[in-house]
Every structure is written in C-alpha cells, then in structure tokens.
Amino acid sequence: MANEEIKKATLEQKEEKSLEVIREALERFDGKLATTFTGGKDSLVVLHLLKRAGGGEVPVPVLNLDTTVKFKEIIAFRDRMAEEWDLNLIITTNHEGVKEVDIAKDRERCCHLLKTEAINIAVDKHGWKALITGVRWDEQPARENEEYFSERPEHTRIQPILHFSELDIWAYIEKYELPYCELYDQGYRSLGCEPCTVKSTKPRGEGYEREGRSQEKEKIMGQLRDLGYF
C-alpha cells in the first residue's frame, strides 16, 4: 500500500503492515537489533507487535532512556512491563551529560545530551545495527516524511507504526486490553520529561497531540532529529 492508502486502511490492515515491517527487521538485523520503550502509548504498541511477531515474547533487547527527570509513574510502568512481559530491559543514561546541562533550560542541548547522546552510547556499547522506535507520521510535522527503514550515520531506524493515528493507538490498546501508564487518564496525551510536559487542553484526536510538550522544543524538532533524536 502507498502511504496515503495505509493511512486510510482498517486497524487490522495497519497491524499487518506493522508486523510485516517488524518481521523484515528481525530477519535483516538478526542479533543486532533493539527496540526503544519510553513507557508511552506508542512504544507500548510497538512492544506488543514485537511480542506477536516473536511468538509471545519480545525477541529483542528493550532500550529505555532515563534522563533522570522522568515522571515517577512512567518509571513505575516501565518496570511493571519489564517484569510482566519478561523484557530484556536495558536502561541508558548519559551521566556526564546530566552533569553538564542545566536541565530544561537550553532545550536543544538538554535533549541532545540526555536523549540523543544516551541513545548513541547504548547503540555503540551493544553493537546494534538497527533500532526500532514508535514514531508516527501524524504526531509531529518533522516526522511526517519518515520511512519505515530510515538510515542514520551509525544505525538504521525502523519505524513500524508510522501509519497509526493517535486514535488508532488507543483502539489497538483497547482491542488487546493492554495496560498503559496512568498519566494518560490524568489528562496527558504525550509523555516526555516531567519539567517539559503538562496536561493537554483537548481530548484525544483533537488539536495538536503534543501541545503538552515544550513548544520551544517542538519548534526545533527538525534540528533535533538531524542530530539523531527520535
């Protein structure tokens, strides 16, 4: 299916497309592949799709970025999922970056050091050739032209749910009765670091999904992605 076609497809068709991308990734990067898990709804869906493709278990290491300023609810949910789904959870923190940056002040430098550099440290340490993420086309303008397999200088980014909408994500979670972070029931629609995330003013599916994120950071998302951010 072309991009516009898959956006209009049924949830079941979207699931099959995502599983197709994941199976290709598992075959191409066997033993050199990991997935990211932020504790958020999108990467939760990716984890479940991986679990389906893996015959009931997530067949790759699961990378979580700990910036040291995540919501306690996100950390608790991450740890719960790691235990319940028997994840090979790898937590990465750029400890030197934490010392260098004034958190939440210089948004570009903060995100680059605490997220992008933390990713790069983990990829290099574990020798991964590819990394799966929960990026979606409709979530952020800087992501709307992404591809399922996107080459980066040091590794390949695999993005199996690009074609899911925010409402698709919640429909999937409801369909498979998946647990999710309690913050979503408190008015948050997109979860980031605690100093840079507030509750949304609009319900799911309306307005800008990431309105609760730092809008200063949202404006420079293209630059951040050029540096390796999700």
Secondary structure, 3 states (H helix, E strand, C coil): CCHHHHHCCCHHHHHHHHHHHHHHHHHHCCCCEEEECCCCHHHHHHHHHHHHHCCCCCCCCEEEECCCCECHHHHHHHHHHHHHCCCCEEEECCHHHHHHCCCCCCHHHHHHHHHHHHHHHHHHHHCCCEEECCCCCCCCHHHCCCCCEEECCCCEEECCCCCCCHHHHHHHHHHCCCCCCHHHHHCCCCCCEHHHECCCCCCCCCCCCCCCECHHHHHCHHHHHHCCCC
